[in-house]
């Protein structure tokens, strides 16, 4: 069985989400990668070194500069003539491209898998992670998105894949790239950080968020996150959001400050190795999943914690 994995990158380097997806693909069979972009030959060379990769398809063209799904999907469909399964990380990019590929192939997409049970059987969470479904498909071509937190990273060295240039049909003319507003931060990327400090509506304001959460994160070398309520209230930008409609994370330590534990938020972080919750409400749902719970005023507890670090 040949699998085709979409490489997520920034035209300079491979992102961690790809490494998790390669591990899932390896459970299905021979792993081929697809690198689409402009001026991304270095990404293809890096991808070829990933352990277990047999081949890298490189589509380097101006039409793929911003990986618009309208241009990428037809290329993937063409390559699927020689592949049995297409896997993409369950990230914004993967979720944008995979459904279009599934529609063009006229197959059912299998979303957000957390385990590969067989060549046609997979495990995936449903109902915001409160139930786990095992699904089996009869489609001849598979289109799958992968929850990265459920799979180990593939090794970035040891592979000896060959790089093969491929070409698509160019610009489909259905969409154009206008611009991107990307928040710059010296902190680790949220989805790959070992430690995450998140704030909820309980922090009270954006000013309080930066006064309480940022210093603790900096002290721990952690990434910063937030609940949807905090984002909707304007405390922080939406790229901070952790949860069912935000980013799915599973760091070694997740510190939830002023977070009640709504089901949508828990769906995005409950796989964290160690969860520390700080909340003044001892009945808050967050304490049901927390390994360590501190009941009290976050404005007193966090400064005391900082003083002891």
Buried (B, 14 or more C-beta within 10 A) or exposed (E): EBBBBBBBBEBEEBBBBBBBBBBBBBBBBBBBBBBBBBEBBBBBBBBBBBBBBBBBBBBBBEBBBBBBBBBBBBBBBBBBEEBBBBBBBBBEBBBBBBBBBBEBBEBEBBBBBBBBEEBBEBBBBEEBBEEEEEBEBEBEBBBBBBBBBBBEBBBBEEBEBEBEEBEBEEBBEEEEEEEEEEEEEEBBEBBBBEBBBBBBBBBBEBEBBBBBBBBBBBEBEBBBBBBBBBBEBEBBEEBBBBBBBBBBBBBEBBBBBBBBBBBBBBBBBBBBEEBBBBBBEEEBBBBEBBEEBBBEEBBEBBEEBBEEE
